[in-house]
Amino acid sequence: ARGPYRNNGTLPLFSTLDNLGGSLNLTFDVSESLTLKSISSYRKIEWTGARDADNTPLTILHTLYDVEGDQMSQELQLTYESEPLVGVFGLYYFEQTSDDVATIFLNPPPPGVQIDSDNNEVDNTSWAAFTQWTYRFGGKYAITAGGRFSEDDKGAYPDQFDFATPTV
């Protein structure tokens, strides 16, 4: 009823994002048939925001966000190429951390406003070893075999607070 791009919400809406990232891809010819490749990357994010999810003049569901995190990865590949054999052996590593804070303002039945905070710390790591080989024979035939081993460690550590009753 308030027109296009308008709602009845009372919480000022905003969103800010600072994002930084980069990658580096290096290749080294070890010999005529061997190549070593390094693929590195890094990302960083900082985000804040607010929303009035109920879009009414009441404080039914207002949310503030504050997120900060980063991630990096590194991959090494050793490739072999000749006739009739082509193959790759590689190692991969990934690491991610993030601190996410969501503050939620609720207006349950009387009396007053309840404020909850959901703090979530994320800590993930992964690594892998992989290989794949192709053997060509008979002019138009080839056989390919490969494998991968991966190990992931995923962690999320939530911490929730009720500011309306801090002793609970």
LINTA-V89777 format. One record per residue. N is the residue number from 1. RES is the residue in one letter. PHI is phi in radians with two decimals (NA if undefined). Layout:
# LINTA-V89777
n: (N & N)
res: (RES & RES)
phi: (PHI & PHI)
This chain:
# LINTA-V89777
n: (1 & 2 & 3 & 4 & 5 & 6 & 7 & 8 & 9 & 10 & 11 & 12 & 13 & 14 & 15 & 16 & 17 & 18 & 19 & 20 & 21 & 22 & 23 & 24 & 25 & 26 & 27 & 28 & 29 & 30 & 31 & 32 & 33 & 34 & 35 & 36 & 37 & 38 & 39 & 40 & 41 & 42 & 43 & 44 & 45 & 46 & 47 & 48 & 49 & 50 & 51 & 52 & 53 & 54 & 55 & 56 & 57 & 58 & 59 & 60 & 61 & 62 & 63 & 64 & 65 & 66 & 67 & 68 & 69 & 70 & 71 & 72 & 73 & 74 & 75 & 76 & 77 & 78 & 79 & 80 & 81 & 82 & 83 & 84 & 85 & 86 & 87 & 88 & 89 & 90 & 91 & 92 & 93 & 94 & 95 & 96 & 97 & 98 & 99 & 100 & 101 & 102 & 103 & 104 & 105 & 106 & 107 & 108 & 109 & 110 & 111 & 112 & 113 & 114 & 115 & 116 & 117 & 118 & 119 & 120 & 121 & 122 & 123 & 124 & 125 & 126 & 127 & 128 & 129 & 130 & 131 & 132 & 133 & 134 & 135 & 136 & 137 & 138 & 139 & 140 & 141 & 142 & 143 & 144 & 145 & 146 & 147 & 148 & 149 & 150 & 151 & 152 & 153 & 154 & 155 & 156 & 157 & 158 & 159 & 160 & 161 & 162 & 163 & 164 & 165 & 166 & 167 & 168)
res: (A & R & G & P & Y & R & N & N & G & T & L & P & L & F & S & T & L & D & N & L & G & G & S & L & N & L & T & F & D & V & S & E & S & L & T & L & K & S & I & S & S & Y & R & K & I & E & W & T & G & A & R & D & A & D & N & T & P & L & T & I & L & H & T & L & Y & D & V & E & G & D & Q & M & S & Q & E & L & Q & L & T & Y & E & S & E & P & L & V & G & V & F & G & L & Y & Y & F & E & Q & T & S & D & D & V & A & T & I & F & L & N & P & P & P & P & G & V & Q & I & D & S & D & N & N & E & V & D & N & T & S & W & A & A & F & T & Q & W & T & Y & R & F & G & G & K & Y & A & I & T & A & G & G & R & F & S & E & D & D & K & G & A & Y & P & D & Q & F & D & F & A & T & P & T & V)
phi: (NA & -1.58 & 1.82 & -1.10 & 1.06 & -2.26 & -2.48 & -1.66 & -1.14 & -1.96 & -1.48 & -1.06 & -1.55 & -2.77 & -2.69 & -2.16 & -2.45 & -2.02 & -2.30 & -2.33 & -2.80 & -2.85 & -2.52 & -2.40 & -2.13 & -2.03 & -2.23 & -2.18 & -1.49 & -1.31 & -2.67 & -1.11 & -1.98 & -2.02 & -2.29 & -1.92 & -2.17 & -2.11 & -2.12 & -2.09 & -2.61 & -2.55 & -2.38 & -2.39 & -2.38 & -2.34 & -2.38 & -2.26 & -2.90 & -2.49 & -2.57 & -1.90 & -1.17 & -1.55 & 0.96 & -2.22 & -1.21 & -1.58 & -1.53 & -1.49 & -2.67 & -1.93 & -2.32 & -1.98 & -2.13 & -2.51 & -2.19 & -2.46 & -2.79 & -2.61 & -2.62 & -2.47 & -2.49 & -2.48 & -2.27 & -2.07 & -2.23 & -2.02 & -1.90 & -2.14 & -2.46 & -2.72 & -1.72 & -1.87 & -1.99 & -2.32 & -2.76 & -2.48 & -2.25 & -2.56 & -2.24 & -2.40 & -2.41 & -2.43 & -2.44 & -2.45 & -2.31 & -2.73 & -2.04 & -1.99 & -2.14 & -2.07 & -1.86 & -2.08 & -1.77 & -2.03 & -2.14 & -1.23 & -0.87 & -0.77 & -1.85 & 1.34 & -1.80 & -1.88 & -2.06 & -2.01 & -2.19 & -2.02 & -1.71 & -2.27 & -1.79 & -1.93 & -2.50 & -2.12 & -2.39 & -2.52 & -2.55 & -2.66 & -2.19 & -2.54 & -2.69 & -2.66 & -2.34 & -2.20 & -2.01 & -1.70 & -2.65 & 1.14 & 1.43 & -2.26 & -2.02 & -2.66 & -2.22 & -2.19 & -2.43 & -2.84 & -2.81 & -2.57 & -2.07 & -2.24 & -2.39 & -2.08 & -2.17 & -1.97 & -2.35 & -2.35 & -2.06 & -1.35 & -2.40 & -2.00 & -2.21 & -1.94 & -1.20 & -1.23 & -2.29 & -1.14 & -1.48 & -1.55)
